[in-house]
């Protein structure tokens, strides 16, 4: 008997976590954080839906928080198995988990201060995990997976990591499970990359046609703008803001998006569409460290991009300043116009970008440019959806800045690319749709699969599915 169950990203976008069980082995694919509103924060603290101590191995597709963010909690609750990922993913996950733990500790301290000020003596929930617990979880990363290399990961279970083209080191994982004398294969998409982007290779096909596919549907309802048109839109928005004398704030995901925006800015300067010495601030310690990791793994990027690192490095713009210290970040807010400020988090749920939004959202000369996905319940989604004012640091801020959403920078495949990726998987017996908005991405993509005669299912949270 082979059983599949999803304990995250089931009828929702975030929290990826899928379990494959046989009579002898229990293999987890991803263990991500739920992201969005307060309700999802509470969901992170709930039980997994399985006993963490019984998991033999965790296969990690990539280092985004919604795929790796509950790993320290998994260890905290008894996991003692191995974690297998590619080498870049291991390094990026260390960075992401440390940042996540720091933010959770900071939020817990802030909540405690506010409770004291209110005279509230009720005990408050502790952070989901601490910085020490995040670092402890890294001890369970064991070796590094190489693309295209089949390895035994548990008794009767083999895995092959294939390049997903999503972020540095990302993988789709081909899992072969032996049970009762038969072998069944499941291809876990992880997050499928948007092909044709400048930094990373396109997503790879599975090593063999799988019996089942578990695939994301983040953008199952629409396609993205072409890359070239997206760069032009970004450059035009920055140029217009510069002419008005305002700042540009770009809420930026530290992994991939920050590096691609830097590349786009370098293209604008190379084509003389942007001032060569434009003041650009990468105000994200995590994005700065992630950029350094990118440079350490040239073999994980496109060959033509890697060659540029030696001649015309897009990560070292003439006017680029990387600000690690909080004092340097605060000083940016004294600049009244003409700067491009890139800061996390990408959904504006935390981090330094919230301070920059506080200082620029009210200014009609400024622009805020969103270049990534914004989940429901996040500050980014509120602004994108046209909120006239938002609350930041207990202050109501009017939204007068010009708001731009450029989805061509997405690291996710759009609907057409997702379908093309699935077509390369042959004719699976069933396609399980996960990691998408139930009423949008999942619904639209399931209707598309009906037209192409592909059987599909949308798993419920912790719903056991027998694979025969």
C-alpha positions in Angstrom: 0.0 0.0 0.0 1.3 3.5 -0.9 -0.5 6.4 0.6 -0.2 10.1 -0.3 -1.4 13.0 1.9 -1.0 16.8 1.8 -0.4 18.6 5.0 -0.1 22.1 3.5 -0.7 23.8 0.2 -4.0 21.8 0.0 -6.7 24.0 -1.5 -4.4 27.0 -0.7 -1.1 28.5 -1.9 1.3 28.2 0.9 2.6 25.7 3.5 3.7 22.9 1.0 4.1 19.6 2.8 3.4 16.2 1.3 3.8 12.8 2.8 4.4 9.4 1.0 3.9 6.3 3.2 4.6 2.7 2.6 4.6 -0.3 5.0 8.3 0.4 5.6 9.1 4.1 4.9 7.7 7.6 5.5 9.0 10.3 3.2 8.1 14.0 3.5 8.4 16.3 0.6 8.8 19.9 1.8 7.7 21.4 5.2 6.7 24.9 4.5 5.2 27.8 6.4 1.7 29.0 5.9 1.8 32.7 4.9 -0.9 35.4 4.8 -3.2 36.6 7.5 -3.4 36.0 11.3 -5.4 32.8 10.8 -2.6 31.2 8.8 -0.1 32.2 11.5 -2.2 30.2 14.0 -2.3 27.3 11.5 1.5 27.1 11.6 1.4 26.3 15.3 -1.2 23.5 14.9 -0.3 19.8 14.7 1.2 18.6 11.4 -1.4 15.8 10.9 1.4 13.2 11.3 3.9 12.2 13.9 7.2 14.1 13.1 9.3 11.5 14.9 8.2 8.7 12.4 9.5 10.5 9.3 12.5 8.8 7.8 13.6 11.6 5.4 12.6 15.0 4.2 13.2 15.9 0.5 13.3 19.7 0.1 12.4 21.1 -3.3 13.8 24.6 -2.6 14.5 27.2 0.0 11.4 29.5 -0.2 9.8 29.9 3.2 6.5 28.4 2.2 8.4 25.2 1.4 11.0 25.0 4.2 9.7 27.3 6.9 8.4 24.7 9.3 11.5 22.5 9.3 12.7 23.8 12.7 9.3 23.1 14.1 9.5 19.5 12.6 12.8 19.0 14.4 11.4 20.6 17.6 8.5 18.0 17.5 10.7 15.0 17.2 12.0 14.6 13.6 15.4 12.8 13.6 15.7 11.7 10.0 17.7 13.2 7.1 17.0 16.3 5.1 18.1 16.0 1.5 18.4 19.1 -0.9 20.7 20.5 -3.5 23.8 22.3 -2.3 22.5 25.9 -3.1 19.2 25.0 -1.4 20.9 24.0 1.7 22.8 27.3 1.9 19.8 29.4 1.1 17.6 27.5 3.5 20.0 28.3 6.4 19.7 32.0 5.4 15.9 31.8 5.1 15.3 29.9 8.4 17.5 32.2 10.4 15.7 35.2 9.1 12.3 33.6 9.8 13.3 32.8 13.4 14.6 36.3 13.9 11.4 37.9 12.7 9.3 35.5 14.9 11.4 36.4 18.0 11.1 40.1 17.2 7.3 39.8 16.7 7.0 37.9 20.1 8.9 40.7 21.8 6.8 43.3 20.2 3.6 41.5 21.3 4.9 41.3 24.8 5.7 45.0 25.0 2.2 45.9 23.7 0.6 43.6 26.3 2.6 45.2 29.1 1.5 48.6 27.9 -2.1 47.5 27.9 -1.7 45.9 31.4 -2.6 42.6 29.9 -1.1 39.8 32.0 -2.4 36.9 30.0 0.5 34.6 28.8 1.3 35.1 25.1 2.3 32.3 22.7 6.0 31.9 22.2 7.6 32.2 18.8 7.0 29.2 16.5 10.8 28.5 16.8 13.8 30.4 18.0 17.1 31.3 16.2 18.8 28.5 18.1 16.2 26.0 17.0 16.5 27.1 13.4 20.2 26.5 13.5 19.8 23.2 15.2 17.5 22.0 12.3 20.3 22.6 9.9 22.2 19.7 11.5 19.8 17.3 9.9 20.8 18.3 6.3 22.7 15.4 5.0 24.7 15.6 1.8 23.7 17.3 -1.4 21.5 16.1 -4.2 22.8 16.5 -7.8 20.4 17.0 -10.7 19.6 13.9 -12.6 21.3 11.5 -10.1 19.1 8.7 -8.7 19.6 8.0 -5.0 18.1 5.7 -2.4 16.6 7.9 0.3 14.7 5.4 2.4 14.0 1.7 2.3 12.3 1.0 -1.0 12.3 4.6 -2.0 14.5 6.3 -4.6 14.5 10.0 -5.6 15.9 11.9 -8.5 16.1 15.7 -8.3 15.5 17.6 -11.5 16.1 21.3 -12.1 12.8 23.2 -11.6 14.2 26.5 -12.9 12.4 28.4 -10.1 15.1 29.7 -7.8 18.8 28.8 -7.4 19.0 25.1 -6.5 15.3 24.4 -6.9 14.1 21.0 -7.9 11.2 18.9 -9.0 11.6 15.5 -7.4 10.9 12.1 -9.1 10.1 9.6 -6.3 10.0 5.9 -7.1 8.3 3.8 -4.4 8.6 0.0 -4.2 5.7 -1.8 -2.4 4.4 -5.3 -2.5 6.6 -6.2 -5.5 5.6 -3.2 -7.7 7.2 0.2 -8.2 5.1 3.3 -8.6 6.5 6.8 -9.4 5.3 10.2 -8.3 6.7 13.5 -9.7 6.5 16.4 -7.3 6.7 19.6 -9.1 7.8 21.8 -6.2 7.5 25.3 -7.8 7.9 25.2 -11.6 10.0 28.0 -12.9 9.1 30.6 -15.5 11.1 29.5 -18.6 13.2 31.9 -20.7 14.4 34.0 -17.8 18.0 35.3 -17.8 19.5 33.8 -14.6 18.4 30.2 -14.5 18.0 27.3 -16.9 14.5 26.2 -17.9 12.7 23.5 -16.0 13.7 19.9 -16.8 11.5 17.0 -17.7 11.2 14.0 -15.4 13.7 11.1 -16.1 10.8 8.9 -17.0 7.0 9.3 -17.4 5.6 9.2 -13.8 2.5 7.3 -12.7 1.3 10.3 -10.7 2.1 14.0 -10.7 1.7 16.4 -7.7 1.9 19.9 -9.2 1.6 23.5 -8.2 -1.1 25.8 -9.6 0.0 29.2 -8.3 -0.7 30.8 -11.7 -3.0 28.1 -13.1 -5.5 30.8 -14.2 -3.3 33.1 -16.2 0.0 33.7 -18.1 2.6 36.3 -17.4 3.8 39.2 -19.5 6.9 38.4 -21.5 10.2 39.0 -19.8 11.3 41.8 -22.2 8.0 43.7 -21.8 8.3 43.4 -18.1 11.8 44.9 -18.1 10.4 47.8 -20.2 7.5 48.3 -17.8 9.9 48.4 -14.8 12.3 50.9 -16.5 9.4 53.1 -17.6 7.9 53.2 -14.1 11.3 54.0 -12.5 12.0 56.7 -15.2 8.7 58.4 -14.7 9.1 58.4 -10.9 12.6 59.8 -11.2 11.2 62.6 -13.3 8.6 63.4 -10.7 11.3 63.5 -8.0 9.9 60.6 -6.1 11.4 57.4 -4.7 10.6 53.9 -6.0 10.0 51.2 -3.4 10.2 47.6 -4.6 9.1 45.0 -2.0 11.5 42.3 -2.9 11.8 38.6 -2.3 15.4 38.0 -1.3 15.8 34.8 -3.4 15.8 35.2 -7.2 13.6 38.3 -7.4 16.1 40.7 -5.9 18.8 39.3 -8.3 16.5 39.6 -11.3 15.5 43.1 -10.5 19.2 44.0 -10.3 19.7 42.4 -13.7 16.8 44.4 -15.1 18.3 47.6 -13.7 21.7 46.8 -15.3 19.9 46.2 -18.6 18.2 49.6 -18.3 21.6 51.3 -17.7 23.3 49.4 -20.5 20.6 50.5 -22.9 20.9 54.1 -21.5 17.3 54.1 -20.5 18.2 54.7 -16.8 20.9 57.0 -15.4 24.1 55.0 -15.0 24.6 56.3 -11.4 21.0 55.9 -10.3 20.9 55.5 -6.5 19.9 51.9 -5.8 19.6 50.5 -2.3 19.4 46.8 -1.7 18.2 47.2 1.9 17.9 43.5 2.8 20.6 41.6 4.7 19.1 38.4 3.5 19.0 39.5 -0.2 22.6 40.6 0.1 23.7 37.3 1.5 21.6 35.4 -1.1 23.3 37.4 -3.9 26.7 36.3 -2.5 25.4 32.6 -2.6 24.4 33.1 -6.2 27.9 34.2 -7.1 29.3 31.0 -5.3 27.2 28.7 -7.6 27.8 29.8 -11.2 27.3 26.3 -12.4 23.6 26.5 -11.1 22.9 29.4 -13.5 22.6 29.9 -17.2 26.0 29.7 -18.9 25.5 33.0 -20.8 24.6 34.8 -17.6 27.6 33.2 -15.7 29.9 34.6 -18.4 28.6 38.1 -17.7 29.6 37.9 -14.1 33.3 38.2 -15.2 32.8 41.0 -17.6 29.8 43.2 -16.8 28.5 42.0 -13.4 24.9 43.0 -13.0 25.1 42.5 -9.3 27.6 45.5 -8.9 25.7 48.5 -10.4 27.7 51.8 -10.1 25.1 53.4 -7.8 24.3 50.3 -5.8 24.6 50.4 -2.1 24.0 47.3 0.0 22.8 48.2 3.5 23.1 45.5 6.2 23.0 47.7 9.3 19.8 49.1 10.7 21.3 52.5 11.0 22.0 52.6 7.2 18.5 51.4 6.5 17.0 54.2 8.6 19.2 56.8 6.8 17.6 55.8 3.5 14.3 57.4 4.7 15.9 60.8 4.7 16.2 60.7 0.9 13.3 62.7 -0.5 13.5 61.5 -4.1 15.4 59.8 -6.9 16.2 56.5 -5.2 15.2 52.9 -6.0 14.8 51.1 -2.7 14.6 47.3 -2.8 13.7 45.7 0.6 12.0 42.6 2.0 9.6 41.1 2.5 8.1 40.7 -0.9 4.6 40.5 0.5 5.3 43.3 2.9 4.3 41.1 5.8 7.5 42.1 7.7 11.0 43.4 7.3 12.4 46.8 6.4 10.1 47.4 3.5 7.3 48.3 5.9 9.3 51.3 7.1 10.0 52.4 3.6 6.3 52.1 2.7 5.5 54.2 5.7 7.8 57.0 4.5 6.7 56.8 0.8 3.1 55.5 0.4 1.6 58.9 1.2 3.8 60.7 -1.4 2.1 61.2 -4.8 5.5 61.5 -6.4 6.6 58.1 -5.3 5.9 54.7 -6.8 5.6 51.2 -5.3 6.3 48.4 -7.7 5.3 44.8 -6.9 7.2 42.2 -8.8 6.0 39.0 -7.2 3.0 37.0 -5.8 1.0 38.6 -3.0 -1.1 36.2 -0.9 -4.5 37.1 0.4 -4.3 38.8 3.8 -0.9 40.4 3.2 -0.2 44.1 3.1 1.0 43.8 -0.5 -2.3 42.3 -1.5 -4.3 45.1 0.3 -2.3 47.7 -1.6 -2.5 46.0 -5.0 -6.3 45.6 -4.5 -6.6 49.4 -4.2 -6.7 50.1 -0.5 -7.0 53.9 0.1 -5.1 53.7 3.3 -3.2 51.0 5.3 -2.1 50.6 8.9 1.6 50.5 9.5 3.2 50.7 13.0 -0.1 51.7 14.6 -0.5 54.6 12.1 -3.0 54.9 9.3 -1.1 55.8 6.1 -2.8 57.2 3.0 -2.0 55.5 -0.3 -1.1 58.3 -2.7 1.9 56.7 -4.4 1.5 55.2 -7.8 1.1 51.4 -7.6 2.5 49.1 -10.3 2.2 45.3 -10.5 4.6 43.6 -12.9 3.9 39.9 -13.0 6.5 39.1 -15.7 9.2 38.9 -13.0 7.4 35.9 -11.4 9.6 32.9 -10.7 6.5 30.7 -11.3 5.4 29.3 -14.6 2.2 30.7 -16.0 -0.8 28.6 -17.1 0.6 27.8 -20.6 4.0 26.9 -19.2 2.4 24.7 -16.5 0.5 22.8 -19.1 3.6 22.4 -21.3 5.5 21.1 -18.2 2.8 18.6 -17.5 2.6 17.5 -21.2 6.3 16.5 -20.9 5.3 14.1 -18.1 3.5 11.8 -20.5 0.1 10.4 -19.5 0.0 10.1 -15.7 -2.9 8.1 -14.1 -3.8 11.2 -12.1 -2.6 14.8 -11.5 -3.0 16.1 -8.0 -3.4 19.9 -7.9 -1.8 21.7 -5.0 -0.2 25.1 -4.1 -2.8 27.3 -5.7 -5.8 29.5 -4.9 -8.7 27.0 -4.8 -11.2 29.4 -6.5 -8.7 30.7 -9.1 -5.6 28.8 -10.0 -6.8 25.4 -9.1 -10.3 25.8 -10.6 -9.0 27.2 -13.9 -6.3 24.7 -14.3 -8.6 21.8 -13.5 -10.9 23.0 -16.3 -8.0 23.2 -18.6 -7.0 19.6 -17.8 -10.6 18.5 -18.5 -10.2 19.9 -22.0 -7.0 17.9 -22.5 -8.5 14.7 -21.1 -6.2 14.5 -18.0 -7.6 13.0 -14.8 -7.1 15.2 -11.8 -7.9 15.5 -8.1 -7.6 18.4 -5.6 -6.5 16.8 -2.2 -8.0 18.1 1.0 -5.9 18.9 4.0 -4.4 15.6 5.4 -6.8 13.6 3.2 -5.3 10.1 2.7 -5.1 9.0 -0.9 -4.3 5.4 -1.8 -2.0 5.0 -4.9 -2.6 1.6 -6.5 
